[in-house]
Amino acid sequence: MRLFGWMSVSLVAACLALSACDSGDKVDTSKLEKSFSTSQPAAKSAVDDVKAAVSAKDFAKAGAALQRLGTSGSLTPEQKQAIEEVSVQVRKLVEQQAKDAAKTGEKALGDVQKRLSN
């Protein structure tokens, strides 16, 4: 019985991990890339970090890179707007993934509780 309980907990954790990583939504970084195309190498590197993090669905890293980029010196209004737009997209994705993970986790936990009570 104990083994079944641990396997169930592992199943819940796996479901949460999978649902947090699986999203059909995309983040459009094209405006960000365009607005920084003629910037200093450090700013271009930060944009590359954002793109890489978004591609890897590492939204915490993308958020940190966007924050660094936003605090870099003398941004144009176009650059500020591009940073804000990508930041909003990343935040929405994170929020949706958290909601999806919570729903999946609740369902899996309910299933485990039903099985354990039988």
MIGUZA-296367 format. One record per residue (C-alpha): residue in one letter; x, y, z. Coordinates in pm, whole numbers, padded with zeros to 5 digits, always signed. Example, Ala and Ser with C-alpha at 12.3 -4.5 7.8 and 13.67 -1.06 7.14 Angstrom:
REM MIGUZA-296367
A+01230-00450+00780S+01367-00106+00714
END
This chain:
REM MIGUZA-296367
M+00000+00000+00000R+00283+00238+00083L+00451+00170-00251F+00127+00258-00429G+00109+00585-00236W+00463+00684-00337M+00398+00586-00697S+00086+00802-00693V+00276+01099-00556S+00537+01050-00828L+00261+01039-01088V+00116+01366-00961A+00460+01531-00975A+00516+01404-01329C+00178+01536-01442L+00255+01876-01296A+00593+01887-01467L+00453+01784-01803S+00162+02025-01795A+00391+02312-01699C+00614+02248-01998D+00358+02173-02263S+00206+02486-02411G+00103+02564-02765D+00142+02936-02708K+00431+03124-02863V+00618+03438-02768D+00684+03672-03058T+01031+03821-03020S+01057+03962-03373K+00978+04322-03271L+01229+04295-02987E+01496+04165-03224K+01424+04438-03478S+01430+04719-03222F+01772+04610-03093S+01926+04521-03431T+02157+04824-03429S+02225+04829-03054Q+02544+04771-02860P+02674+04412-02837A+02568+04379-02472A+02207+04465-02558K+02210+04228-02856S+02346+03956-02628A+02061+04014-02383V+01810+03985-02668D+01976+03658-02770D+01942+03540-02409V+01570+03622-02418K+01525+03435-02747A+01715+03130-02622A+01521+03121-02295V+01187+03153-02477S+01285+02873-02716A+01376+02653-02420K+01051+02755-02244D+01262+02880-01952F+01040+03176-01880A+01211+03265-01553K+01536+03313-01741A+01355+03505-02017G+01201+03734-01756A+01539+03798-01594A+01698+03876-01932L+01410+04112-02018Q+01454+04286-01684R+01828+04333-01746L+01753+04460-02093G+01493+04703-01958T+01739+04855-01715S+02014+04903-01971G+02095+05263-02056S+01917+05494-02299L+01646+05281-02454T+01439+05417-02738P+01062+05427-02703E+01044+05146-02962Q+01278+04931-02753K+01086+04998-02433Q+00761+04904-02606A+00912+04583-02748I+01044+04482-02406E+00704+04546-02250E+00519+04347-02518V+00744+04043-02480S+00726+04071-02100V+00346+04068-02113Q+00349+03761-02340V+00588+03577-02108R+00380+03666-01799K+00059+03545-01966L+00223+03216-02059V+00354+03162-01709E+00011+03239-01561Q-00163+03001-01802Q+00088+02725-01738A+00042+02766-01364K-00336+02742-01401D-00306+02436-01624A-00062+02270-01385A-00293+02339-01089K-00591+02184-01271T-00390+01879-01370G-00251+01845-01020E-00594+01873-00861K-00733+01606-01092A-00439+01373-01032L-00460+01425-00656G-00832+01353-00663D-00767+01034-00857V-00502+00929-00605Q-00733+01000-00313K-01009+00792-00472R-00774+00499-00527L-00634+00518-00177S-00980+00525-00020N-01084+00206-00204
END
